[in-house]
Amino acid sequence: MEKEISQAVIRRMPRYYRYLDELLDAGTERISSNDLSKRMHVTASQIRQDLNNFGGFGQQGYGYNVKFLHEEIGKILGLNESHNVVVIGVGHLGQAIANYSNFAGLGFKITGLFDVDPAIVGKEINGVEVHHIDDLEECLKDRNVDIAALTLPKSQAEKTARKLVELGVKGIWNFALVDLDELDNVTVENVHLSDTLMQLSYNITKKN
C-alpha cells in the first residue's frame, strides 16, 4: 500500500522547490537542513521529516545536494512532465493566468481559453485564441488536457466542472467563489484569494 502523505507536507513541497531553485541560481551546490531551515523558517527537524516521506535524499555530515534535491522534488510534484492547461472564464483573472510567463517554465502549457463574451471570443491572449464555451467539447477531444482553471461565476462553476470531468480533465484549479468537493475521478484545488487577504488582515489587527 502506498504511504499516505499529509496535505501539510505536500503544501510545503513547492516552497522547498522554490527555495532550492533560488539556491541553484546562486550557484550553491549543497546545503544542510539547518541552513535550509533558516531560509524557510521551518525547523531542520521538520525538513528532515518531510523529505523522509519520499526517501530522505540527504547524507549525514554532508547535507543535501541542491541540484539533486531540486530535481527529485520536481519529480515528486510532477514537474518532470508537461501539463496541458485550459482556462475557463477569460476575465481579468483568467487573462492574468493566461499571461503568467512562469507557468511554462514549470511545464504548465496554456493550450485553450474559453469564454461566452463576444467581445473576447476570437481574440488571442499570449498567443492562444479564446474560443466560445460551447466549443469546449470539440476543442478538448484532441488536446489531452490535464488541468482546467475555472475563473467564472460560481453559478456556472459546478456544471462546467462536471462537463470537464466528462471530457477527461484530471485536475481542476478552482477560483470560482464556491468549493467543488463532490466530483468523482478528478482532483480539485479550491483557491479563495480573499482567504489569504483576510488572514493578513487578522495578523495586522492582532499585531496592532
C-alpha positions in Angstrom: 0.0 0.0 0.0 1.3 3.4 -1.0 2.1 5.7 2.0 -0.4 8.5 2.6 1.3 11.8 2.6 -0.3 14.6 4.6 -1.6 17.7 2.8 0.5 19.8 5.2 3.7 18.1 3.8 2.5 18.5 0.2 1.8 22.2 0.7 5.4 22.7 1.8 7.0 20.9 -1.2 6.5 23.8 -3.6 8.3 26.0 -1.1 11.2 23.7 -0.9 11.3 23.6 -4.7 11.2 27.4 -4.9 14.0 28.0 -2.4 16.2 25.3 -4.0 15.7 27.0 -7.3 17.0 30.2 -5.8 20.0 28.3 -4.4 20.7 26.9 -7.8 20.6 30.3 -9.3 23.1 31.5 -6.7 25.5 28.6 -7.5 25.0 26.8 -4.2 25.9 23.1 -4.6 24.9 21.7 -1.2 23.1 22.9 1.9 22.4 21.5 5.4 18.9 21.1 6.8 19.9 23.7 9.4 20.8 26.3 6.7 17.7 25.4 4.7 15.6 25.8 7.8 16.9 29.4 8.4 15.9 30.3 4.8 12.5 28.7 5.0 11.6 29.4 8.7 10.8 25.7 9.1 12.7 23.7 11.7 15.5 21.4 10.5 13.7 18.5 12.1 10.5 19.3 10.1 12.5 19.4 6.9 14.1 16.0 7.5 10.7 14.6 8.4 9.1 16.0 5.3 11.8 14.7 3.0 11.9 11.3 4.7 8.3 10.8 3.5 9.9 10.5 0.0 13.2 8.8 0.8 15.3 11.4 2.6 17.8 12.5 -0.1 20.4 13.7 2.5 23.7 12.4 3.8 24.7 12.9 7.5 27.6 15.3 7.7 27.1 16.4 4.1 23.6 17.8 3.9 21.7 17.9 0.6 22.9 18.1 -2.9 20.9 21.1 -4.1 20.6 20.2 -7.8 19.7 16.6 -7.0 17.1 17.6 -4.4 15.6 20.2 -6.7 15.2 17.6 -9.4 13.8 15.0 -7.1 11.2 17.4 -5.6 10.3 18.4 -9.1 9.6 14.7 -9.9 7.5 14.4 -6.7 5.5 17.4 -7.8 5.1 16.1 -11.3 7.2 18.9 -12.9 9.3 16.5 -14.9 6.2 16.1 -17.2 4.4 18.7 -19.2 0.7 19.5 -18.3 -1.8 21.0 -20.8 -4.0 23.6 -19.1 -7.2 25.3 -20.2 -8.7 28.4 -18.7 -12.5 28.7 -18.5 -13.5 32.3 -18.0 -11.2 34.9 -19.5 -12.0 38.0 -17.4 -9.3 39.9 -15.6 -8.1 36.8 -13.5 -8.3 34.4 -16.4 -6.2 36.8 -18.6 -3.7 37.2 -15.8 -3.3 33.4 -15.6 -3.0 33.1 -19.4 -0.3 35.8 -19.4 1.7 34.5 -16.5 5.0 33.5 -18.1 6.4 31.4 -15.2 3.9 28.6 -15.8 5.6 27.5 -19.0 8.9 27.1 -17.2 7.3 24.7 -14.7 5.8 22.6 -17.5 2.3 24.0 -17.5 1.2 25.0 -21.0 -1.9 27.0 -21.6 -3.5 25.3 -24.6 -7.0 26.7 -24.5 -9.1 29.7 -23.4 -12.9 29.7 -23.2 -15.5 32.4 -22.5 -19.0 33.5 -23.5 -18.3 37.2 -24.0 -18.5 38.0 -27.8 -16.1 40.9 -27.1 -13.4 38.4 -26.1 -14.1 35.3 -28.1 -11.9 35.2 -31.2 -9.1 37.3 -29.7 -5.7 35.9 -28.8 -4.1 36.2 -25.4 -0.4 35.3 -25.1 -0.7 33.5 -28.5 -3.8 31.4 -27.6 -7.1 32.0 -29.2 -10.2 32.5 -27.0 -13.0 30.0 -28.0 -16.7 30.1 -27.1 -17.5 27.8 -24.2 -19.9 26.0 -26.5 -16.9 24.7 -28.4 -15.3 23.2 -25.3 -16.1 19.5 -26.1 -14.9 19.9 -29.7 -11.7 21.7 -28.7 -10.7 19.4 -25.9 -11.2 16.0 -27.6 -7.8 16.0 -29.2 -5.8 18.1 -26.7 -5.2 15.7 -23.7 -5.9 18.4 -21.2 -4.7 17.7 -17.7 -5.9 20.8 -15.8 -8.7 23.3 -16.1 -8.6 26.6 -14.3 -12.1 27.9 -13.5 -12.3 31.7 -13.2 -16.0 32.0 -13.9 -19.1 32.9 -11.8 -20.0 30.4 -9.0 -23.4 29.8 -10.6 -21.7 28.2 -13.6 -18.8 26.5 -11.8 -20.2 23.1 -10.8 -22.0 22.5 -14.1 -18.8 23.4 -16.0 -16.6 21.3 -13.7 -18.8 18.2 -14.3 -18.6 18.7 -18.0 -14.8 18.9 -17.8 -14.7 15.7 -15.8 -16.7 14.0 -18.6 -14.2 15.3 -21.1 -11.3 13.6 -19.2 -9.7 16.6 -17.3 -7.8 15.2 -14.4 -7.5 18.3 -12.2 -9.5 21.5 -11.6 -7.9 24.7 -10.3 -11.0 26.4 -9.0 -11.1 30.1 -8.5 -14.9 30.4 -8.6 -16.4 31.5 -5.3 -17.7 28.1 -4.4 -15.9 24.9 -3.2 -16.1 22.0 -5.6 -15.7 19.0 -3.4 -18.1 16.3 -4.6 -16.6 15.5 -8.0 -15.5 11.9 -8.9 -12.3 11.0 -10.7 -10.8 14.4 -10.6 -8.5 16.3 -8.2 -9.8 19.8 -7.2 -7.8 22.6 -5.7 -10.2 25.3 -4.4 -8.5 28.7 -4.3 -10.0 31.6 -2.4 -7.9 34.7 -2.9 -9.9 36.6 -0.2 -9.0 34.0 2.4 -5.3 34.9 2.4 -6.2 38.6 2.4 -8.4 38.0 5.5 -5.6 36.1 7.2 -3.3 39.1 6.5 -6.0 41.4 7.9 -6.2 39.2 11.1 -2.4 39.3 11.6 -2.2 43.0 11.1 -5.1 43.5 13.5 -3.5 41.2 16.1 -0.1 42.9 15.8 -1.6 46.3 16.3 
